Amino acid sequence: MSDRDTVFASIRSALAARNAPPSPHPDWDTAAILSRAAQACSDLESLFVEKLQASAARLVRGWDELAALLRAENASGLGFADPTLDAQHLLGTDFEIETTWDRSRVDAYAFGITRASLGIAESGSLMLKDADTASRLGALAPWVHIAVLRRRDLVRSLSDALAQLGDEPYTVWVTGPSKTGDVEGILIQGVHGPGIQVCCLVD
């Protein structure tokens, strides 16, 4: 047994021995932390699109628009897609789609397509629950990440999203492409994750 196997075996053993239920989420006054824009908005989709685009993410409506965007970004080569999305059929034969993430070929993927669990109108953010995401690396490693969001999965606020978190052990919150800045205030995108973040809004 390698040192790595020993460490992970110890972790699994410790987790198996835990009988205590997970701690409850803290209580707070949700009305006190809701932005004025979210309070006043009657059209969640419009607010979501406005905030999403303000974060430097891109929005497409449907698979035809997504295919056109990928071609425009020269990302029509190999891609990963959640197997439940039938992306190969919906995007067409211009694209080579794999539905199993191959860690040995991480640099070969031009894009990754995963499901978004929720879209948050207040901030234009996307929630990717582990249970709904076919591959974490498929969402984080390619230069272009597409989160497919159903309109019915739009919520008003971060509080509404947290209320649906449940016992999910791992969740990715996405607000635009990966960004980082240095002491000189220079903003760089795509250093720690996707440089192009897309939301594909579907019915």
C-alpha positions as CSV (number, residue, x, y, z in Angstrom):
1,M,0.0,0.0,0.0
2,S,1.4,3.4,-1.0
3,D,1.6,6.4,1.4
4,R,-1.3,7.9,-0.6
5,D,-3.4,4.8,-0.1
6,T,-2.6,4.8,3.6
7,V,-3.7,8.4,4.1
8,F,-7.0,8.0,2.2
9,A,-7.7,4.7,4.0
10,S,-7.3,6.6,7.3
11,I,-9.7,9.3,6.2
12,R,-12.3,6.8,5.0
13,S,-12.0,5.0,8.3
14,A,-12.5,8.2,10.3
15,L,-15.5,9.3,8.2
16,A,-17.1,5.9,8.6
17,A,-16.8,6.1,12.4
18,R,-18.7,9.4,12.5
19,N,-22.3,8.9,13.5
20,A,-23.2,12.6,14.3
21,P,-25.5,14.3,11.8
22,P,-24.2,17.3,9.9
23,S,-24.5,20.6,11.6
24,P,-27.5,22.6,10.6
25,H,-27.1,25.7,8.4
26,P,-27.1,29.0,10.5
27,D,-30.2,31.1,10.7
28,W,-30.3,34.6,9.4
29,D,-32.8,37.3,8.3
30,T,-32.9,36.7,4.5
31,A,-34.8,40.0,3.9
32,A,-32.0,42.0,5.5
33,I,-29.4,40.7,3.0
34,L,-31.4,40.8,-0.2
35,S,-30.3,43.5,-2.7
36,R,-32.7,46.2,-3.7
37,A,-32.5,45.1,-7.3
38,A,-33.5,41.5,-6.4
39,Q,-36.3,42.8,-4.2
40,A,-37.8,45.0,-6.8
41,C,-37.4,42.7,-9.8
42,S,-40.4,41.0,-11.4
43,D,-38.4,39.4,-14.2
44,L,-35.8,37.0,-12.8
45,E,-34.5,36.1,-16.2
46,S,-33.7,39.7,-17.2
47,L,-32.0,40.4,-13.9
48,F,-30.0,37.2,-14.1
49,V,-28.8,37.9,-17.7
50,E,-27.9,41.5,-16.7
51,K,-25.8,40.3,-13.7
52,L,-24.3,37.4,-15.6
53,Q,-23.0,39.6,-18.4
54,A,-21.8,42.1,-15.9
55,S,-19.5,39.4,-14.4
56,A,-18.0,38.9,-17.9
57,A,-19.8,35.6,-18.5
58,R,-21.6,35.0,-21.8
59,L,-25.2,34.0,-22.3
60,V,-26.5,31.8,-25.2
61,R,-30.1,30.7,-25.6
62,G,-30.2,27.2,-26.8
63,W,-27.8,24.8,-28.5
64,D,-27.7,26.5,-31.9
65,E,-26.3,29.7,-30.3
66,L,-23.9,27.6,-28.3
67,A,-22.5,25.9,-31.4
68,A,-22.1,29.2,-33.1
69,L,-20.2,30.6,-30.0
70,L,-17.9,27.6,-29.9
71,R,-17.0,27.9,-33.5
72,A,-16.4,31.7,-33.1
73,E,-14.0,30.8,-30.2
74,N,-12.2,28.2,-32.3
75,A,-13.3,25.6,-29.7
76,S,-14.9,23.2,-32.1
77,G,-12.5,20.4,-31.4
78,L,-12.6,17.9,-28.6
79,G,-15.0,18.6,-25.7
80,F,-16.4,17.0,-22.6
81,A,-20.1,16.9,-22.0
82,D,-22.4,15.5,-19.3
83,P,-23.7,12.3,-20.8
84,T,-27.3,13.1,-19.8
85,L,-27.3,16.2,-22.1
86,D,-27.0,14.4,-25.5
87,A,-24.6,17.2,-26.5
88,Q,-23.3,15.4,-29.6
89,H,-26.7,15.2,-31.1
90,L,-27.6,18.8,-30.2
91,L,-24.4,20.4,-31.2
92,G,-23.9,18.5,-34.5
93,T,-21.0,16.6,-36.1
94,D,-18.6,19.6,-36.1
95,F,-17.8,18.7,-32.6
96,E,-16.1,15.6,-31.0
97,I,-17.8,15.0,-27.7
98,E,-16.6,12.7,-25.0
99,T,-18.9,11.9,-22.1
100,T,-16.3,10.4,-19.7
101,W,-13.6,12.8,-18.4
102,D,-10.1,11.4,-19.2
103,R,-7.6,12.8,-16.7
104,S,-4.7,11.8,-18.9
105,R,-5.9,14.1,-21.6
106,V,-6.9,17.2,-19.6
107,D,-5.1,19.6,-21.9
108,A,-6.9,18.2,-25.0
109,Y,-10.4,19.4,-24.1
110,A,-11.3,22.7,-25.7
111,F,-14.5,23.0,-23.7
112,G,-16.6,21.3,-21.0
113,I,-20.4,21.2,-20.8
114,T,-22.0,20.5,-17.4
115,R,-25.3,21.0,-15.8
116,A,-26.0,24.0,-13.6
117,S,-28.1,23.2,-10.6
118,L,-29.4,26.8,-10.1
119,G,-29.0,30.3,-11.5
120,I,-29.1,33.2,-9.0
121,A,-30.7,36.3,-10.5
122,E,-29.4,38.6,-7.7
123,S,-25.7,38.1,-8.7
124,G,-25.7,36.3,-12.0
125,S,-24.1,33.3,-10.3
126,L,-24.4,29.7,-11.1
127,M,-24.5,26.9,-8.6
128,L,-23.0,23.5,-9.6
129,K,-23.9,20.9,-7.1
130,D,-21.7,17.8,-7.0
131,A,-24.8,15.6,-7.4
132,D,-25.8,17.3,-10.7
133,T,-22.3,17.8,-12.1
134,A,-20.9,14.9,-14.1
135,S,-17.3,15.9,-13.6
136,R,-15.7,18.7,-11.5
137,L,-12.7,18.8,-13.8
138,G,-15.1,19.1,-16.7
139,A,-16.3,22.3,-15.2
140,L,-13.0,23.7,-14.0
141,A,-10.2,22.6,-16.3
142,P,-11.1,23.5,-19.9
143,W,-10.6,27.1,-21.1
144,V,-14.3,27.2,-22.1
145,H,-16.9,26.0,-19.6
146,I,-20.6,25.9,-20.5
147,A,-23.1,25.5,-17.7
148,V,-26.5,24.4,-19.1
149,L,-29.3,26.0,-17.0
150,R,-33.0,25.3,-17.2
151,R,-35.2,28.4,-16.9
152,R,-37.2,26.8,-14.1
153,D,-34.0,26.6,-12.1
154,L,-33.6,30.4,-11.7
155,V,-33.9,31.7,-8.2
156,R,-34.1,35.2,-6.9
157,S,-31.3,35.4,-4.4
158,L,-28.3,33.7,-2.8
159,S,-30.5,33.0,0.2
160,D,-32.9,31.1,-2.0
161,A,-30.0,29.1,-3.4
162,L,-28.7,28.2,0.0
163,A,-32.1,27.0,1.1
164,Q,-31.9,24.4,-1.7
165,L,-28.4,23.3,-0.8
166,G,-29.5,20.5,1.4
167,D,-26.8,18.1,2.6
168,E,-24.7,18.6,-0.6
169,P,-21.0,18.0,0.5
170,Y,-19.4,19.9,-2.4
171,T,-20.7,22.8,-4.5
172,V,-19.0,25.1,-7.0
173,W,-20.3,28.7,-7.2
174,V,-19.5,30.4,-10.5
175,T,-19.7,34.1,-11.0
176,G,-18.1,34.8,-14.4
177,P,-14.8,33.4,-15.7
178,S,-11.9,32.7,-13.4
179,K,-10.3,36.0,-12.3
180,T,-7.3,37.0,-10.3
181,G,-5.5,40.3,-9.6
182,D,-2.1,41.4,-8.5
183,V,-0.9,44.2,-6.3
184,E,-0.8,46.6,-9.3
185,G,-4.5,46.0,-9.8
186,I,-4.3,44.2,-13.1
187,L,-7.2,41.8,-13.6
188,I,-6.4,38.5,-15.4
189,Q,-9.0,36.0,-16.4
190,G,-8.5,32.3,-16.8
191,V,-5.6,31.6,-14.4
192,H,-7.2,29.3,-11.9
193,G,-10.1,28.0,-14.1
194,P,-12.0,28.7,-17.3
195,G,-11.2,31.9,-19.2
196,I,-14.5,31.9,-20.9
197,Q,-17.6,31.1,-18.9
198,V,-20.9,30.5,-20.7
199,C,-24.4,29.9,-19.5
200,C,-26.6,28.1,-22.0
201,L,-30.2,28.9,-21.0
202,V,-32.7,26.2,-22.1
203,D,-36.4,25.4,-21.4
